Amino acid sequence: MADRVLELLRQRPGLAQQAAFPFDFDLGRAEHGEDVLLASGAALEPVAGDDTGGTFFVCAGGPVLYASSEGEAGLLGDTVSDALEIVVGLPAWRDLVHPAAGPALARELEDDMRSSYAPDLDDRRKRLRAELGLPERSCAELLARLHTALSRTDPDHVLLNAHELSAYELLGTLPRTPLWDVVLAPGRAALGRLRSGGTDARDSVATDPVLRAGVLRAAQYDRRETDLPLLRFLLRCETAAADGELFRERWLAAVLVGLHGREEDVPLIREARGGALRDEEAAKPAAWAAAEDAAHHGQDPATEDEFIWTGLARRQGRTELARAALIRMLDDTGPDAKRLTSLAREFEALGDHAQAARSQRNVVALQDTAWDRAVTGSVLARLERRTGDLNAAWRTLGRVRTAIGLDGPVSRPGDRQLALDLGPASEPPAPDACAAQWHRRGLGRVITEQHLELVLAAIEAGRPELAREAMSHGKVLLRTIDKQFRRSLGELPAQAKWAVAALPNDAGPAQAGTG
C-alpha cells in the first residue's frame, strides 16, 4: 500500500514544493548518484532527494532509508510520515546524527537557517505539518526518534553499491549493540532457566544444539562455582552430538568442566576430546583447562573471533544479522587471504554467493603460485556460477586452465577483465611443479567438475554456445585426469554429455564469452 503522505505530495505539486524548501525533501531529486541495492535483496525505491546529493529511499514494507552522496546511509523511520516528521521538525537533521547532538544544537542550527535563507521557517513548518497531518513533537522527542531509527539501520537496511557490493557506512556514530550481545541473549535466558532447575529448560537445551551453543557461551562469560552439574550435563549433550559444526562447543564444554578440577570428570573430558588428553594433563585437569581457556576462550565476548558470532547468528536463523556483520567485516578486511577465505566460506554457508565471490576474488588475487591460483580460482568459478554470472565463471575457468598449463581458448580480447590475476591469457606461464601434476590430484577432479556443472548451468540458462564450448574442454579434462577422479564424478559427465547432445543442431558460431 502506498504511503498516504507520499501520495499526497505526489498529487499536489505546491505541497511538494513546500517540502522541498526549506525542508530539503525534494521529489524532483529522486535519483541517486550510483546504482544501489539492499543487502537483503528487498525492494528499494528512490522517492526524493536533497541539495547535498543525498537520496531518500522507500524500502519494502515502508521504511525510509537515507543515503548520502558520501557513502553513508541510515534509517529515518518506518514510514514516509515518520521520516517527514524528522525532516520537517529537525530541518538540520543531517548535522544531528551524532550522540552528542541535543536540542540546544538543533535550535542553534535552525537560528542559522532563519538568518540565512528561511526567515519564515516556523510558519512554513506549521503549514506543512497541517497539510500533511503530521503531529507536532518536541525537539527532544524528535531527536530521540531520529537516533532510535538510525540505530536500527542494521541488519535489515544495509545499503550496497550495486557494482562493488560494498556497504555504505552507517550514518552517524551512535552506539550500537554488538553482535555478540544480540546472539547471546537466547543462551543467557536459557542458562537462567537451567540454573533455576527447570526440567523443561533441560529438555529444550538437550534437543536444540543451537540453543545449547548459546548456553555454553553464556556460561563461559558468567562463571559460577555452582554450575558444575549443569556443565557436565552440557558436555554429555555435546559429546553425544553428531553435528561436526558443534565440535568447537564440545571442546569449550570440556574446558569449562575441567576448570573445576575434579578428577572424576577426567574420563568425561577425555571422551569429549576423543582421547586427546595426555596423562600429565589428566593428572591436573584444572591446570590443563586453565591453559586451554587462556589460549582459546577467556571471559570477554568482545575479544572472541568474530566468526563465532556470525556463525551463531546464521545457525539461529538470523540471516540478515549475520549477513550485515560479514559484509562490514569484508569491507574492513585488507590483503589477508586466511580471513578472506573464512569470509567466503561464511557467505557461502549463508547462501550469499555474490558476497562469497567478492571475497574469493580477493583471495585469488593474493596467490603467488600457479597451484594456488588454480585452486582458489576453481572455488571462485563455482561461486560465480551460483550467482548466475556464467560469463564470469567461464572467464575464471579459462584462467584456471592457463594456471595449470592446459592449452585452450580463454577470454577474447574484448571481454571485461576479471579483477584477479590467474596469469595472462596470451602467454601462459609454465606451471610450477605442483600445478603440473594437477591431473593426478584432487584439483583435476574439481576443475573438471566445474566445467561440467557450467555445461548444465549454461543449458538451463539458454546458452547452448557456452554449453558446447565448456563441454569441449570438459572432454579434454575427462581424458586427462586419473580414472579414480573420473569415477568420483558419478553421473555428472554423462548428464553433461547427454544434455549437450540433446541441443538443437542449428546453433550459430560459438560465442561462449558473450551473453
C-alpha positions as CSV (number, residue, x, y, z in Angstrom):
1,M,0.0,0.0,0.0
2,A,1.3,3.4,-1.0
3,D,2.2,5.8,1.8
4,R,-0.6,8.4,2.4
5,V,1.8,11.3,2.8
6,L,3.9,10.4,-0.1
7,E,0.9,10.1,-2.4
8,L,-0.3,13.5,-1.1
9,L,3.0,15.1,-2.0
10,R,2.9,13.5,-5.5
11,Q,-0.6,14.6,-6.2
12,R,-0.1,18.2,-5.0
13,P,2.9,19.9,-6.6
14,G,2.5,23.0,-4.4
15,L,2.7,20.9,-1.3
16,A,5.7,19.1,-2.7
17,Q,7.4,22.4,-3.2
18,Q,6.8,23.3,0.5
19,A,8.6,20.0,1.4
20,A,11.4,20.8,-1.0
21,F,12.1,24.2,0.5
22,P,13.2,24.8,3.1
23,F,13.0,21.2,4.4
24,D,15.0,19.7,1.5
25,F,12.7,16.7,0.8
26,D,12.5,17.2,-3.0
27,L,10.5,14.8,-5.1
28,G,12.3,16.2,-8.2
29,R,15.7,14.9,-7.0
30,A,14.7,11.2,-6.7
31,E,17.8,9.9,-8.5
32,H,20.8,8.6,-6.7
33,G,24.3,9.1,-8.0
34,E,25.1,5.4,-8.3
35,D,23.2,2.1,-8.5
36,V,22.5,0.7,-5.1
37,L,20.6,-2.2,-3.6
38,L,19.7,-3.6,-0.2
39,A,21.9,-6.5,1.0
40,S,18.8,-8.4,1.9
41,G,17.5,-8.2,-1.6
42,A,14.4,-6.4,-0.6
43,A,12.8,-3.8,-2.9
44,L,14.1,-0.2,-2.9
45,E,12.5,2.8,-4.4
46,P,14.1,6.4,-4.6
47,V,11.3,8.9,-3.8
48,A,13.1,12.2,-3.0
49,G,16.5,13.8,-2.7
50,D,18.2,16.8,-1.1
51,D,20.5,19.5,-2.3
52,T,23.6,17.7,-1.0
53,G,23.1,14.8,-3.4
54,G,21.5,12.5,-0.8
55,T,18.5,10.4,-1.6
56,F,15.5,9.2,0.4
57,F,14.5,5.6,-0.5
58,V,11.4,3.7,0.5
59,C,12.2,0.1,1.3
60,A,9.8,-2.9,1.0
61,G,7.2,-2.5,3.7
62,G,7.5,1.2,4.0
63,P,10.7,2.1,6.0
64,V,12.6,5.2,4.7
65,L,16.4,4.9,4.2
66,Y,18.5,8.0,3.5
67,A,21.7,7.6,1.6
68,S,24.2,10.5,1.4
69,S,26.4,11.2,-1.6
70,E,29.4,10.5,0.6
71,G,28.6,6.8,1.1
72,E,26.7,6.9,4.4
73,A,23.2,5.5,4.9
74,G,20.7,5.4,7.8
75,L,17.1,4.6,8.6
76,L,14.9,7.6,9.3
77,G,11.6,5.9,10.1
78,D,9.2,3.1,9.5
79,T,7.1,5.2,7.0
80,V,7.4,8.3,4.9
81,S,5.3,10.1,7.5
82,D,7.8,9.2,10.2
83,A,10.7,10.3,8.1
84,L,9.0,13.6,7.3
85,E,8.3,14.3,11.0
86,I,12.1,14.3,11.4
87,V,12.9,16.2,8.2
88,V,10.3,18.9,8.9
89,G,10.7,19.0,12.7
90,L,14.5,19.0,12.5
91,P,15.4,20.6,9.2
92,A,19.1,20.4,10.1
93,W,18.8,16.7,11.0
94,R,21.9,15.7,8.9
95,D,24.0,17.6,11.5
96,L,22.3,16.0,14.4
97,V,23.0,12.3,13.8
98,H,25.7,12.0,16.5
99,P,25.0,11.1,20.1
100,A,26.2,14.4,21.5
101,A,23.6,16.3,19.4
102,G,20.9,17.8,21.6
103,P,18.1,20.3,21.5
104,A,20.5,23.2,22.0
105,L,22.4,22.4,18.8
106,A,19.2,21.9,16.9
107,R,17.9,25.3,17.9
108,E,21.2,26.9,17.0
109,L,21.2,25.4,13.6
110,E,17.6,26.5,13.0
111,D,18.5,30.0,14.0
112,D,21.2,30.0,11.3
113,M,18.6,28.9,8.8
114,R,16.3,31.7,9.7
115,S,19.0,34.3,9.5
116,S,20.5,32.9,6.2
117,Y,17.6,31.9,3.9
118,A,14.4,30.9,5.7
119,P,13.2,33.7,8.0
120,D,9.7,32.3,7.9
121,L,10.8,28.7,8.8
122,D,8.4,28.4,11.7
123,D,5.4,29.4,9.6
124,R,6.3,27.1,6.8
125,R,6.7,24.2,9.2
126,K,3.4,24.9,10.8
127,R,1.6,25.0,7.4
128,L,3.3,21.8,6.1
129,R,2.5,19.9,9.2
130,A,-1.1,20.9,9.0
131,E,-1.4,20.0,5.3
132,L,0.3,16.6,5.8
133,G,-1.4,15.8,9.1
134,L,1.9,15.4,10.9
135,P,1.9,15.8,14.7
136,E,3.8,18.5,16.5
137,R,6.6,16.9,18.6
138,S,9.2,18.5,20.8
139,C,12.8,18.8,19.6
140,A,14.0,16.4,22.2
141,E,11.4,13.8,21.2
142,L,12.3,14.1,17.5
143,L,16.0,13.7,18.3
144,A,15.3,10.6,20.2
145,R,13.2,9.2,17.3
146,L,16.0,10.1,14.9
147,H,18.7,8.4,16.9
148,T,16.5,5.3,17.5
149,A,15.8,4.9,13.8
150,L,19.4,5.3,12.8
151,S,20.4,2.7,15.4
152,R,18.1,0.2,13.6
153,T,19.6,0.5,10.2
154,D,21.5,-2.8,10.5
155,P,20.8,-5.5,9.9
156,D,17.8,-5.2,7.6
157,H,18.6,-2.0,5.7
158,V,22.3,-2.4,4.7
159,L,22.7,-0.4,1.5
160,L,25.3,-1.7,-1.1
161,N,27.0,-0.2,-4.1
162,A,25.4,-2.4,-6.8
163,H,28.7,-2.9,-8.7
164,E,31.2,-3.4,-5.9
165,L,28.8,-4.9,-3.3
166,S,30.5,-2.9,-0.6
167,A,28.3,-1.4,2.1
168,Y,27.5,2.2,2.8
169,E,28.8,3.3,6.2
170,L,26.4,3.8,9.0
171,L,25.1,7.4,9.2
172,G,26.3,8.9,12.5
173,T,28.4,7.5,15.3
174,L,25.6,6.3,17.6
175,P,26.4,3.4,19.9
176,R,25.0,0.1,18.6
177,T,24.5,-3.2,20.3
178,P,27.4,-5.6,19.4
179,L,26.6,-8.7,17.6
180,W,27.8,-11.0,20.4
181,D,25.3,-9.3,22.8
182,V,22.4,-10.0,20.4
183,V,23.2,-13.6,19.6
184,L,24.0,-14.5,23.3
185,A,20.5,-13.3,24.5
186,P,18.7,-16.6,24.0
187,G,21.5,-18.6,25.6
188,R,21.6,-16.3,28.6
189,A,17.9,-16.6,29.1
190,A,18.1,-20.4,28.8
191,L,21.0,-20.5,31.2
192,G,19.0,-18.6,33.8
193,R,16.2,-21.2,33.4
194,L,18.6,-24.1,33.8
195,R,20.1,-22.6,36.9
196,S,16.6,-22.3,38.3
197,G,16.2,-26.1,37.9
198,G,13.5,-26.1,35.2
199,T,13.0,-29.5,33.7
200,D,11.6,-28.1,30.5
201,A,14.7,-26.0,30.1
202,R,16.9,-29.1,30.3
203,D,14.8,-30.9,27.7
204,S,14.9,-28.0,25.3
205,V,18.6,-27.5,25.6
206,A,19.3,-31.2,25.2
207,T,17.5,-31.3,21.9
208,D,18.5,-28.0,20.5
209,P,22.2,-27.8,19.6
210,V,22.0,-24.1,18.6
211,L,20.4,-23.1,21.9
212,R,22.9,-25.2,23.7
213,A,25.8,-23.4,21.9
214,G,24.4,-20.1,23.2
215,V,24.0,-21.5,26.7
216,L,27.7,-22.7,26.7
217,R,28.9,-19.3,25.6
218,A,26.7,-17.6,28.2
219,A,28.2,-19.9,30.9
220,Q,31.7,-19.1,29.6
221,Y,31.3,-15.4,30.3
222,D,29.3,-15.8,33.5
223,R,31.1,-18.5,35.5
224,R,29.8,-19.8,38.8
225,E,31.0,-22.5,41.1
226,T,27.6,-24.0,41.4
227,D,27.4,-24.6,37.6
228,L,29.5,-27.8,37.6
229,P,26.5,-30.3,37.4
230,L,25.0,-28.1,34.7
231,L,28.3,-28.1,32.8
232,R,28.6,-31.8,33.0
233,F,25.1,-32.1,31.5
234,L,26.0,-29.8,28.7
235,L,29.3,-31.7,28.0
236,R,27.4,-35.0,27.8
237,C,25.0,-33.5,25.3
238,E,27.8,-32.1,23.2
239,T,29.7,-35.5,23.3
240,A,26.6,-37.3,22.0
241,A,26.0,-34.7,19.2
242,A,26.9,-35.8,15.7
243,D,27.0,-32.3,14.1
244,G,30.6,-31.5,13.2
245,E,29.9,-27.8,13.4
246,L,29.4,-28.2,17.2
247,F,32.9,-29.6,17.8
248,R,34.1,-26.2,19.0
249,E,31.4,-26.1,21.6
250,R,32.3,-29.6,22.8
251,W,35.8,-28.5,23.5
252,L,34.6,-25.4,25.3
253,A,32.3,-27.5,27.5
254,A,35.3,-29.8,28.3
255,V,37.3,-26.8,29.3
256,L,34.6,-25.3,31.5
257,V,34.1,-28.7,33.3
258,G,37.9,-29.1,33.6
259,L,38.3,-25.7,35.3
260,H,36.5,-27.1,38.3
261,G,39.5,-29.5,38.7
262,R,37.6,-32.7,39.7
263,E,39.4,-36.0,39.0
264,E,36.1,-37.8,38.5
265,D,35.4,-35.6,35.4
266,V,38.6,-36.7,33.6
267,P,37.0,-39.7,31.8
268,L,34.2,-37.5,30.5
269,I,36.6,-34.8,29.4
270,R,38.8,-37.4,27.7
271,E,35.8,-38.9,25.8
272,A,34.7,-35.5,24.7
273,R,38.1,-34.7,23.3
274,G,38.4,-38.1,21.5
275,G,41.2,-39.2,23.8
276,A,43.2,-36.0,23.2
277,L,44.3,-35.6,26.8
278,R,47.7,-36.6,27.9
279,D,48.3,-38.4,31.2
280,E,50.0,-35.3,32.7
281,E,47.1,-33.1,31.7
282,A,44.6,-35.6,33.1
283,A,46.5,-35.6,36.4
284,K,45.9,-31.8,36.7
285,P,42.7,-31.1,34.9
286,A,42.3,-27.6,36.3
287,A,45.8,-26.6,35.1
288,W,45.2,-28.1,31.6
289,A,41.8,-26.3,31.4
290,A,43.2,-23.0,32.6
291,A,45.9,-23.2,29.8
292,E,43.3,-24.0,27.2
293,D,41.0,-21.3,28.5
294,A,43.7,-18.7,28.3
295,A,44.8,-19.8,24.8
296,H,41.4,-20.2,23.1
297,H,38.5,-19.0,25.2
298,G,38.6,-16.4,28.0
299,Q,35.8,-14.5,29.7
300,D,35.3,-11.5,27.4
301,P,33.0,-12.0,24.4
302,A,34.3,-8.8,22.8
303,T,37.7,-10.5,22.3
304,E,36.4,-13.6,20.6
305,D,36.8,-14.4,17.0
306,E,34.0,-12.6,15.1
307,F,33.2,-15.7,13.1
308,I,31.9,-17.3,16.3
309,W,29.1,-14.7,16.5
310,T,28.3,-14.6,12.7
311,G,28.2,-18.4,12.7
312,L,25.9,-18.5,15.7
313,A,23.7,-15.8,14.2
314,R,23.4,-17.9,11.0
315,R,22.6,-21.1,13.0
316,Q,19.9,-19.2,14.8
317,G,18.3,-18.3,11.5
318,R,19.2,-14.6,11.8
319,T,20.3,-14.4,8.2
320,E,20.3,-10.6,7.8
321,L,22.1,-10.1,11.2
322,A,24.9,-12.5,10.0
323,R,25.0,-11.0,6.5
324,A,25.3,-7.4,7.7
325,A,28.1,-8.3,10.1
326,L,30.0,-10.3,7.5
327,I,29.7,-7.5,4.8
328,R,31.1,-4.9,7.2
329,M,33.9,-7.3,8.2
330,L,34.7,-7.8,4.5
331,D,34.7,-4.1,3.8
332,D,37.2,-3.7,6.6
333,T,39.5,-6.6,5.6
334,G,42.8,-5.9,3.9
335,P,45.1,-8.3,2.0
336,D,44.5,-11.2,4.5
337,A,44.0,-14.4,2.5
338,K,43.1,-16.5,5.5
339,R,40.4,-14.1,6.7
340,L,39.1,-13.5,3.2
341,T,38.8,-17.3,2.7
342,S,36.9,-17.6,6.0
343,L,34.6,-14.8,4.9
344,A,33.9,-16.5,1.6
345,R,33.0,-19.7,3.4
346,E,30.7,-18.0,5.8
347,F,28.9,-16.1,3.0
348,E,28.5,-19.4,1.1
349,A,27.1,-21.1,4.1
350,L,24.7,-18.2,4.4
351,G,23.7,-18.6,0.7
352,D,25.0,-15.2,-0.3
353,H,27.1,-16.4,-3.3
354,A,27.6,-12.8,-4.6
355,Q,29.4,-11.7,-1.5
356,A,31.2,-15.0,-1.3
357,A,32.5,-14.5,-4.8
358,R,33.6,-10.9,-3.9
359,S,35.6,-12.3,-1.0
360,Q,37.1,-15.1,-3.1
361,R,38.2,-12.7,-5.9
362,N,40.4,-11.0,-3.4
363,V,41.7,-14.4,-2.2
364,V,42.7,-15.4,-5.8
365,A,44.5,-12.0,-6.3
366,L,46.8,-12.8,-3.3
367,Q,48.1,-16.1,-4.6
368,D,51.7,-16.4,-5.6
369,T,51.8,-19.9,-7.2
370,A,50.1,-21.4,-10.2
371,W,48.7,-24.2,-8.0
372,D,47.2,-21.8,-5.5
373,R,45.8,-19.7,-8.3
374,A,44.1,-22.7,-9.8
375,V,42.7,-24.0,-6.5
376,T,41.3,-20.7,-5.4
377,G,40.1,-19.9,-9.0
378,S,38.2,-23.1,-9.1
379,V,36.3,-22.1,-5.9
380,L,35.7,-18.7,-7.5
381,A,34.3,-20.2,-10.7
382,R,31.8,-22.2,-8.6
383,L,30.7,-19.2,-6.7
384,E,30.3,-17.1,-9.8
385,R,28.2,-19.8,-11.5
386,R,26.0,-19.9,-8.4
387,T,25.4,-16.2,-8.6
388,G,24.2,-16.7,-12.2
389,D,27.1,-14.9,-13.7
390,L,28.1,-17.6,-16.2
391,N,30.4,-15.3,-18.2
392,A,32.5,-14.6,-15.1
393,A,32.6,-18.3,-14.3
394,W,33.7,-19.1,-17.8
395,R,36.5,-16.5,-17.8
396,T,37.7,-17.7,-14.4
397,L,37.9,-21.3,-15.6
398,G,39.9,-20.1,-18.6
399,R,42.4,-18.6,-16.3
400,V,42.4,-21.7,-14.2
401,R,43.3,-23.8,-17.3
402,T,46.1,-21.3,-18.0
403,A,47.4,-21.6,-14.5
404,I,47.8,-25.4,-14.8
405,G,49.3,-25.2,-18.3
406,L,46.3,-26.7,-20.1
407,D,46.1,-25.2,-23.6
408,G,42.7,-24.0,-24.8
409,P,40.8,-20.8,-25.7
410,V,40.3,-18.3,-23.0
411,S,38.5,-15.0,-22.8
412,R,38.6,-13.0,-26.1
413,P,40.4,-9.6,-26.1
414,G,37.1,-7.7,-25.9
415,D,35.9,-9.4,-22.7
416,R,35.8,-7.4,-19.5
417,Q,38.8,-8.4,-17.5
418,L,38.2,-10.2,-14.2
419,A,39.6,-8.5,-11.0
420,L,42.2,-11.1,-10.3
421,D,45.4,-12.4,-11.7
422,L,45.4,-16.0,-12.8
423,G,48.0,-15.4,-15.4
424,P,47.8,-13.6,-18.8
425,A,45.8,-15.4,-21.4
426,S,48.1,-14.6,-24.4
427,E,51.4,-16.1,-23.0
428,P,50.6,-18.8,-20.4
429,P,53.4,-19.1,-17.8
430,A,54.9,-22.6,-17.2
431,P,53.0,-24.1,-14.2
432,D,55.1,-24.9,-11.1
433,A,56.0,-28.5,-10.3
434,C,52.9,-28.9,-8.1
435,A,50.5,-27.5,-10.6
436,A,51.9,-29.6,-13.4
437,Q,50.6,-32.7,-11.5
438,W,47.1,-31.2,-11.3
439,H,45.5,-34.2,-13.2
440,R,46.9,-36.7,-10.7
441,R,45.5,-34.8,-7.7
442,G,42.1,-33.8,-6.5
443,L,42.4,-30.5,-8.2
444,G,41.9,-32.2,-11.5
445,R,38.5,-33.6,-10.3
446,V,37.5,-30.1,-9.1
447,I,38.4,-28.3,-12.3
448,T,36.6,-31.0,-14.4
449,E,33.5,-30.8,-12.2
450,Q,33.3,-27.1,-12.6
451,H,33.4,-27.3,-16.3
452,L,30.6,-29.9,-16.4
453,E,28.5,-28.0,-13.9
454,L,28.9,-24.9,-16.1
455,V,27.7,-27.0,-19.1
456,L,24.4,-27.8,-17.3
457,A,24.0,-24.3,-16.0
458,A,24.5,-22.9,-19.5
459,I,21.9,-25.2,-21.0
460,E,19.4,-24.2,-18.3
461,A,20.1,-20.6,-19.0
462,G,19.6,-21.0,-22.7
463,R,23.2,-20.6,-23.6
464,P,23.9,-23.5,-26.0
465,E,27.2,-22.0,-27.4
466,L,28.7,-21.7,-23.9
467,A,27.5,-25.2,-23.1
468,R,29.2,-26.7,-26.1
469,E,32.4,-24.8,-25.5
470,A,32.6,-25.8,-21.9
471,M,31.8,-29.4,-22.8
472,S,34.7,-29.4,-25.3
473,H,37.1,-28.5,-22.5
474,G,35.3,-30.9,-20.2
475,K,36.0,-33.8,-22.6
476,V,39.7,-33.0,-22.6
477,L,39.7,-32.8,-18.8
478,L,37.9,-36.2,-18.5
479,R,40.5,-37.8,-20.8
480,T,43.4,-36.3,-18.7
481,I,42.5,-36.8,-15.1
482,D,43.2,-40.1,-13.3
483,K,40.5,-42.8,-13.5
484,Q,39.7,-42.6,-9.8
485,F,38.8,-38.9,-10.2
486,R,36.6,-39.7,-13.2
487,R,34.8,-42.3,-11.3
488,S,34.2,-40.0,-8.3
489,L,32.3,-37.6,-10.6
490,G,29.5,-40.1,-10.7
491,E,26.8,-39.4,-13.3
492,L,27.8,-35.8,-13.9
493,P,29.9,-36.5,-17.0
494,A,27.1,-38.5,-18.6
495,Q,24.5,-35.9,-17.7
496,A,26.5,-33.1,-19.3
497,K,27.3,-35.1,-22.4
498,W,23.6,-36.1,-23.0
499,A,22.4,-32.6,-22.3
500,V,24.7,-31.2,-25.0
501,A,23.8,-34.0,-27.4
502,A,20.2,-33.0,-27.0
503,L,20.8,-29.5,-28.1
504,P,19.4,-28.4,-31.5
505,N,21.9,-28.6,-34.3
506,D,21.1,-25.2,-35.8
507,A,23.2,-23.1,-33.4
508,G,25.3,-20.4,-34.9
509,P,29.1,-19.9,-34.3
510,A,30.3,-20.4,-30.8
511,Q,30.2,-17.3,-28.7
512,A,30.9,-18.7,-25.3
513,G,32.1,-15.5,-23.7
514,T,29.1,-13.3,-24.6
515,G,25.6,-13.1,-23.2
